[in-house]
Amino acid sequence: MNNLHYSGVQSGGWNSGVEDPTALEKMFGGLGAIFRPDDIGQFRHQLSTYQDSSLRMIFEYYRDDLTHILGNLDRHTILRELDARKVLSEELLQEYFSRTPMDAATFSNCLLQDIQDMGREGVIGFLECLYALKKNHPHPNLLAVLDEISQTGEDLVQQIFLDEHGDTLTPELREIQEKHKQHLMERTEILAEHKPPGTTLEPQRFLINERYVNLVVVSSDQFRQRPQNELIQSGVKHEECLKETQTGLELISPNRLFSWSHQSQCVPHAVMVSGVPGIGKTTLIQKFVHDWVTGKLYQKFAFVFSFRFRDLNRLGEVGLEEMILQQYPYLESQIGNILQDPERLLFIFDGLDESSHQMDFRSNKLTHPKQRTHFGEIVVSLVRQSLLKGCSVLITSRPTRLASVDTGVFQRLADIMGFQHEDRLIFFKNFFGSEELSDKAFHYVQENDTLYTFCYIPSYCWIVCTVLSMCFKAQPTNTDQLMESLPKTVTQLFVTFVTNILANHNQNTADSHTARELLTSIGWMAEYGVMNHLIVFDDRYLNSFNVRNDKHLFSCFMMESGQPPNVDYTFLHLTLQEFFAALAHFIDYNADRLQKTLNAAESYNDGRAEILLRFLCGLSDSSTRFLLKSHVGELSVQAARDVITWIQHTIPKQSSDHGSLPNAFYYLHESRNKALVSQCIGSNNTDLSGISLSPLDCSVLSSVLQSCTESEEVKLNSCHIPVEGFRKLIPALHSIKRLSLDNNLLTHSSCPHLASGIRNNQTLRTLNLSENNLEGPHFRDLMEALTTSRIEELHLENNLLTNSSCPHLASGIRNNQTLRTLILNKNILEGPHFRDLMEALTTSLIEELHLENSLLTNSSCPHLASGIRNNQTLRTLNLTDNNLEGPHFRDLMEALTTSRIAELLLYNNHLTDSSCPHLASGIRNNQTLRTLNLSWNNLEGPHFRDLMEALTTSRIEGLLISNYCKSGNARRELKKLEELRPELQVVIL
């Protein structure tokens, strides 16, 4: 730490030498049970053989990885390990333990700097500690670092040196490399953002190092399981995946893409990077190439060749040499020499999903760079290493394409997860320039879960920022009008985006007519692309759909690439393409065509048209369509009616198709149609059990449910709702009568949110929180809120509640005037505070109390007796699966005589014959008991007759008893009872 000075290390500074073996034995003496001394000893010995300069180089090489690793390890664990191995001095450790808590990044940076300042022994000791921790803390980044050090040995230093400085080249190759780097520098140093629509013909241009925001890249193969729309799937999984990088996924910085892979146990030569449209795959490649050009990473590659599949589509049969020279003609004089050393070459292919060839990565046909064929076989042969064995290949693709690709040939599979929270904030600040405006915009987006969730995608961030900046300019001072004009749904976001572009063009009727024609033609082309997985268009498609690209307006919606006659066009974002596909149906309405689209979109199992459907539903809202009216004229009301009819027919179908039901809520949310919500959902039961719900899903569900006057029952069992998502649901509790949140991994940290939802709630009557883990300090908040709620039935089964929760339970039921059923089964309530709960029972209005399998013993019987003795409302007491046998069972039975209990369940309580007199006394003098369950006890014996005699004079109507009564004296006594009381229903289990 910068303000801390190291002292007391056994040997400080950078020096050479190998550790004394006897010292190793002493050091590992107390760790043999966890790690074999020879494992750590060998690791330490390997580290100690490095020269000072090499060890310093290794430490710096892994600096970013170590920062990430420390940020995700428990800091007390690492500090204790450093203390046990005497790596840090007592003084420095005390500083770390006593200092005001630091954030993860500050802690990591301070500790790493202190380790580096200690020199050789500090670095060796630190890495040794990480090795010792890997068994109980197997973070993949940690395993990758330790693996690479262990597996590569002496070669590691040479590898690092090559990555940083490159290999020796002949003067001719060095000269041509400089020319190549200069060419790539010109192509990569400027990051061009989309032009601000309607304001200028030129895109915004920035130096890439000034504008680039880091993207999260993780080691993953998630694209293998994507049955729904890839944008939606990635969005809802995004936050979950970022959390998983702390334990289950490897975070990969660009300079580690071609470094040791723990999963493949090798240095990869073929890497696949996946990501949804607009998430930054091409920008990542641009930054990667730029960093190579400027010497920041992978100088071991003497030449990097970067291609786009959309450009390669135009090639006929071609050889690898020819393919390279078509893009880099200045290499012709040295191309043969360049290809002589494949290990120095990296080939990058961007956008596999845009390739016109279906590539079979299981084949490898080419062996020579001059062999001519289509480019797909060239790419496959490079990956398969039949061509230029030893070269490296980096390919990017959308997830949808990879679902049909044999990715087993790639030694590293990575997924771009986009922006984290802080990255989004940086993007907003970069976009607006003004901190006041960026804060205002970011705050608004954070409050809108739909917009915020999709801002993990950089291009989506750009669209959101563009729209908000337009709104701020239109209403710079009037806060009320500004808030009203800001988009609330994704459909409104894109309507506002398009409207503001059109506002800069539609100066007269003629402009309005032109805009309508263009939006119609590009809309039909967009729909064709959505339905056929097509995002890149050329002049053939423009001509086929009568799209005119000679207007400025066209360039506001679509981007051009390439040079005539080989020009390609793509929409600014895939979601804009989906929006235009939906809008076309409202501009150029045709009933049959719309119905055909709805039917086709609904039938796709891969979710390709899911966002298109949401836009259609969003445009059915008249207030949303109204924004476009002055720029494109009237939009079809009949199209809106058709979509609403489709929703009315679809919701019941999706209600029966459990997995599709969440989509229905998105349709209703986008439609903003409260009458439709009431009609489709109304007071019907909603069951989403078993479907994982993200915070966005919860926000949408909450919004829809709040539009209902009252929902009879909502079941969200086993939905794995995160705390943030649960917070989103709270406002909807005021419209739900019965809510089930069974088995959602909720902890006591959810209790404050629950408390705010039920406090003074006049609607909620049943709340099921079974199979969670609510034990903890915040459970008190929930019980305090219970006192002012109107809940009648509360399920807290299997919540790991302990005796320490009993005072809070007591407080909650003591002051509640509506609670009638309390289910506390499968908790651990035995203990001194159980008395508090039973005392509160005496003044409560509870009619059913379930304490099944709560580990109650005979010592709880006096407290149970106290609770039921003076209670005038309790009718059902369930004590199944406890262990009440013993002398105090008498107290419970004595209290039964004055209680008003009608149903008593004592199933499997280890009761014996000695309890029969107490049972007999209790039921003989009780005037209300009607059902008694004594199954799975062992009551046979001399006192069993007392119980049977008491039953002959009792008012019990139903008796459940164990099957041992089928023989012997007990059977005779039972038969006598049945003869004396034929109306008594006896069930022998």
QUIBEL-V300903 format. One record per residue. SS is DSSP state (alpha for helix, beta for strand, coil for the rest). PHI is phi in whole degrees, 0 to 359 (NA if undefined). Layout:
ss->[SS;SS]
phi->[PHI;PHI]
This chain:
ss->[coil;coil;coil;coil;coil;coil;coil;coil;coil;coil;coil;coil;beta;coil;coil;coil;coil;coil;coil;coil;alpha;alpha;alpha;alpha;alpha;alpha;alpha;coil;alpha;alpha;alpha;coil;coil;coil;coil;coil;alpha;alpha;alpha;alpha;alpha;alpha;alpha;alpha;alpha;alpha;alpha;alpha;coil;coil;coil;alpha;alpha;alpha;alpha;alpha;alpha;alpha;alpha;alpha;alpha;coil;alpha;alpha;alpha;alpha;alpha;alpha;alpha;alpha;alpha;alpha;coil;coil;alpha;alpha;alpha;alpha;alpha;alpha;alpha;alpha;alpha;alpha;coil;coil;coil;coil;coil;alpha;alpha;alpha;alpha;alpha;alpha;alpha;alpha;alpha;coil;coil;coil;coil;coil;alpha;alpha;alpha;alpha;alpha;alpha;alpha;alpha;alpha;alpha;alpha;alpha;alpha;alpha;alpha;beta;alpha;alpha;alpha;alpha;alpha;alpha;alpha;alpha;alpha;alpha;alpha;alpha;alpha;alpha;coil;coil;coil;coil;coil;coil;alpha;alpha;alpha;alpha;alpha;alpha;alpha;alpha;alpha;alpha;alpha;alpha;alpha;coil;coil;alpha;alpha;alpha;alpha;alpha;alpha;alpha;alpha;alpha;alpha;alpha;coil;coil;coil;coil;coil;alpha;alpha;alpha;alpha;alpha;alpha;alpha;alpha;alpha;alpha;alpha;alpha;alpha;alpha;alpha;alpha;alpha;alpha;coil;beta;beta;beta;beta;coil;coil;coil;coil;coil;coil;coil;coil;coil;coil;beta;beta;beta;beta;alpha;alpha;alpha;alpha;coil;coil;coil;coil;beta;beta;beta;beta;coil;coil;alpha;alpha;alpha;coil;coil;coil;coil;coil;alpha;alpha;alpha;alpha;alpha;alpha;alpha;alpha;alpha;alpha;alpha;alpha;alpha;alpha;alpha;coil;coil;coil;coil;coil;coil;beta;coil;coil;alpha;alpha;alpha;coil;coil;coil;beta;beta;coil;coil;coil;coil;beta;beta;coil;coil;beta;beta;beta;beta;beta;coil;coil;coil;coil;coil;coil;alpha;alpha;alpha;alpha;alpha;alpha;alpha;alpha;alpha;alpha;alpha;alpha;alpha;coil;coil;coil;coil;coil;coil;coil;coil;coil;beta;beta;beta;beta;beta;beta;alpha;alpha;alpha;alpha;coil;coil;coil;coil;coil;beta;coil;alpha;alpha;alpha;alpha;alpha;alpha;alpha;alpha;coil;alpha;alpha;alpha;alpha;alpha;alpha;alpha;alpha;alpha;alpha;coil;coil;coil;alpha;alpha;alpha;beta;beta;beta;beta;beta;beta;coil;alpha;alpha;alpha;coil;coil;coil;coil;coil;coil;coil;coil;coil;coil;coil;coil;coil;coil;coil;coil;coil;coil;beta;coil;alpha;alpha;alpha;alpha;alpha;alpha;alpha;alpha;alpha;alpha;coil;coil;coil;coil;coil;coil;coil;beta;beta;beta;beta;beta;beta;coil;alpha;alpha;alpha;alpha;coil;coil;coil;coil;alpha;alpha;alpha;coil;coil;beta;beta;beta;beta;beta;beta;beta;coil;coil;alpha;alpha;alpha;alpha;alpha;alpha;alpha;alpha;alpha;alpha;alpha;alpha;coil;coil;alpha;alpha;alpha;alpha;alpha;alpha;alpha;alpha;alpha;alpha;alpha;alpha;alpha;coil;alpha;alpha;alpha;alpha;alpha;alpha;coil;coil;coil;alpha;alpha;alpha;alpha;alpha;alpha;alpha;alpha;alpha;alpha;alpha;alpha;alpha;alpha;alpha;alpha;alpha;coil;coil;coil;coil;alpha;alpha;alpha;alpha;alpha;alpha;alpha;coil;coil;coil;coil;alpha;alpha;alpha;alpha;alpha;alpha;alpha;alpha;alpha;alpha;alpha;alpha;alpha;alpha;coil;coil;coil;coil;coil;alpha;alpha;alpha;alpha;alpha;alpha;alpha;alpha;alpha;alpha;alpha;alpha;alpha;alpha;alpha;alpha;alpha;alpha;alpha;alpha;alpha;alpha;alpha;coil;coil;coil;coil;coil;beta;beta;alpha;alpha;alpha;alpha;alpha;alpha;coil;coil;coil;coil;coil;coil;coil;alpha;alpha;alpha;alpha;alpha;alpha;beta;beta;beta;beta;coil;coil;coil;coil;coil;coil;beta;beta;beta;beta;coil;coil;alpha;alpha;alpha;alpha;alpha;alpha;alpha;alpha;alpha;alpha;alpha;alpha;alpha;alpha;coil;coil;coil;alpha;alpha;alpha;alpha;alpha;alpha;alpha;alpha;alpha;alpha;alpha;alpha;alpha;coil;coil;coil;coil;coil;coil;alpha;alpha;alpha;alpha;alpha;alpha;alpha;alpha;alpha;alpha;coil;coil;alpha;alpha;alpha;alpha;alpha;alpha;alpha;alpha;alpha;alpha;alpha;coil;coil;coil;coil;alpha;alpha;alpha;alpha;alpha;alpha;alpha;alpha;alpha;alpha;alpha;alpha;alpha;alpha;alpha;alpha;alpha;alpha;alpha;alpha;coil;alpha;alpha;alpha;alpha;alpha;alpha;alpha;alpha;alpha;alpha;alpha;alpha;alpha;alpha;coil;coil;alpha;alpha;alpha;alpha;alpha;alpha;alpha;coil;coil;coil;coil;coil;beta;beta;coil;coil;coil;coil;coil;coil;coil;alpha;alpha;alpha;alpha;alpha;alpha;alpha;alpha;alpha;alpha;alpha;alpha;coil;coil;coil;coil;beta;beta;beta;beta;beta;coil;coil;coil;coil;coil;coil;coil;alpha;alpha;alpha;alpha;alpha;alpha;alpha;alpha;alpha;alpha;alpha;alpha;alpha;beta;beta;beta;beta;beta;coil;coil;coil;coil;coil;coil;beta;alpha;alpha;alpha;alpha;alpha;alpha;alpha;alpha;alpha;alpha;alpha;coil;coil;coil;coil;coil;coil;coil;beta;beta;beta;coil;coil;coil;coil;beta;coil;coil;coil;coil;coil;alpha;alpha;alpha;alpha;alpha;alpha;alpha;alpha;coil;coil;coil;coil;coil;coil;beta;beta;beta;coil;coil;coil;coil;coil;coil;beta;alpha;alpha;alpha;alpha;alpha;alpha;alpha;alpha;alpha;alpha;alpha;alpha;coil;coil;coil;coil;coil;coil;beta;beta;beta;coil;coil;coil;coil;beta;coil;coil;coil;coil;coil;alpha;alpha;alpha;alpha;alpha;alpha;alpha;alpha;coil;coil;coil;coil;coil;coil;beta;beta;beta;coil;coil;coil;coil;coil;coil;beta;alpha;alpha;alpha;alpha;alpha;alpha;alpha;alpha;alpha;alpha;alpha;alpha;coil;coil;coil;coil;coil;coil;beta;beta;beta;coil;coil;coil;coil;beta;coil;coil;coil;coil;coil;alpha;alpha;alpha;alpha;alpha;alpha;alpha;alpha;coil;coil;coil;coil;coil;coil;beta;beta;beta;coil;coil;coil;coil;coil;coil;beta;alpha;alpha;alpha;alpha;alpha;alpha;alpha;alpha;alpha;alpha;alpha;alpha;coil;coil;coil;coil;coil;coil;beta;beta;beta;coil;coil;coil;coil;beta;coil;coil;coil;coil;coil;alpha;alpha;alpha;alpha;alpha;alpha;alpha;alpha;alpha;alpha;coil;coil;coil;coil;beta;beta;beta;beta;coil;alpha;alpha;alpha;alpha;coil;alpha;alpha;alpha;alpha;alpha;alpha;alpha;alpha;alpha;alpha;alpha;alpha;alpha;coil;coil;coil;coil;beta;beta;beta;beta;coil]
phi->[NA;300;263;249;246;285;207;93;290;301;210;257;78;269;219;256;122;252;298;294;303;294;295;298;298;296;295;267;302;267;241;298;289;256;232;288;306;292;297;291;297;296;296;296;299;298;297;287;280;287;293;305;297;292;295;296;296;298;299;291;298;264;304;296;298;295;299;294;298;296;293;248;266;296;295;292;296;292;292;296;293;296;291;299;261;59;280;256;287;301;297;291;299;299;298;293;287;264;292;308;309;259;289;301;295;295;301;299;295;296;295;296;293;296;298;296;295;288;85;305;294;295;293;298;297;294;296;296;298;298;298;292;274;294;294;270;224;279;295;301;295;295;297;296;295;294;300;297;296;290;279;268;56;297;295;300;297;295;298;298;299;294;299;272;237;79;259;286;242;294;305;294;290;297;294;289;295;297;295;295;294;296;298;290;300;295;275;241;286;253;260;263;272;306;291;297;303;80;244;202;274;259;289;288;234;221;295;298;289;272;251;294;251;303;255;279;241;236;283;197;230;297;295;291;232;223;283;249;311;296;293;295;301;291;298;287;267;300;298;299;291;297;293;290;298;288;229;242;237;272;279;242;278;306;282;245;299;248;256;313;255;294;295;268;56;196;275;290;250;230;236;246;246;251;183;289;302;84;276;116;298;293;294;299;296;301;293;299;295;298;292;292;301;272;82;276;208;48;287;296;275;286;221;242;246;248;231;249;300;295;283;293;303;278;282;273;292;204;263;300;302;297;297;293;290;298;265;231;297;289;272;304;293;238;300;297;293;300;279;291;237;300;295;266;245;233;253;244;235;259;89;304;294;265;288;277;254;277;267;261;282;269;252;208;255;265;230;227;293;263;297;261;194;284;299;302;291;296;299;299;292;292;295;281;70;282;247;54;304;106;286;247;225;237;235;244;198;288;299;300;292;286;298;249;250;282;275;296;280;265;277;220;245;231;234;280;265;84;273;276;304;293;291;298;297;299;300;299;294;297;291;276;75;282;295;296;291;294;295;296;293;293;298;297;295;299;281;252;299;297;292;295;301;283;285;292;266;306;291;289;304;295;297;299;297;299;297;295;294;297;294;295;290;287;230;290;238;282;296;297;295;297;297;290;278;288;292;253;237;296;299;296;300;283;297;295;301;291;300;292;292;296;298;273;239;277;268;206;298;298;297;297;294;298;297;296;297;294;296;292;292;288;294;292;294;298;296;302;294;299;287;239;55;242;237;247;239;236;299;298;290;300;293;297;254;58;270;265;252;262;247;301;301;301;288;280;253;231;253;257;214;91;242;306;269;260;251;248;228;224;291;306;204;304;294;293;300;293;294;296;298;285;298;303;291;269;273;238;290;216;303;295;295;297;296;297;296;300;294;293;299;290;277;289;277;269;73;300;252;296;288;304;298;295;294;300;294;295;284;287;279;296;292;289;294;302;300;268;303;290;252;233;84;295;256;298;287;293;298;298;296;297;294;297;299;299;299;300;276;281;304;300;294;285;294;280;269;311;292;269;301;304;301;300;291;293;301;293;298;293;289;52;248;295;297;292;299;299;289;278;255;49;263;294;285;243;235;248;304;86;258;296;247;277;304;295;304;295;297;295;300;298;300;292;295;292;281;272;298;201;256;297;208;234;253;234;288;55;261;52;285;288;303;297;294;297;299;292;282;306;301;282;298;286;244;250;271;230;235;243;239;302;57;240;59;289;242;298;293;278;298;300;293;301;300;294;283;262;297;59;285;264;253;296;247;234;230;253;243;296;59;238;220;269;299;150;299;279;300;300;300;296;291;295;292;299;296;251;274;248;296;254;222;233;254;234;297;52;244;57;291;241;302;290;275;299;299;290;301;300;299;293;276;297;256;268;256;243;297;242;231;232;247;240;303;58;242;239;264;300;147;297;280;301;300;300;296;289;295;293;299;296;254;276;251;295;254;231;232;247;237;299;52;251;58;283;238;302;291;276;299;299;290;300;300;299;291;270;300;253;273;256;245;296;246;235;234;255;244;303;57;239;220;267;300;147;297;280;301;300;300;297;289;295;292;299;295;253;278;245;293;256;223;235;249;241;304;53;242;60;289;236;304;293;275;299;299;291;300;299;296;294;278;296;259;267;258;243;296;241;231;227;251;245;299;56;238;240;268;295;158;297;273;300;299;301;297;295;295;295;292;291;252;278;258;295;253;222;232;249;215;284;284;295;285;286;216;74;297;300;293;293;294;293;294;298;300;297;288;284;230;297;283;287;270;251;243;259;262]
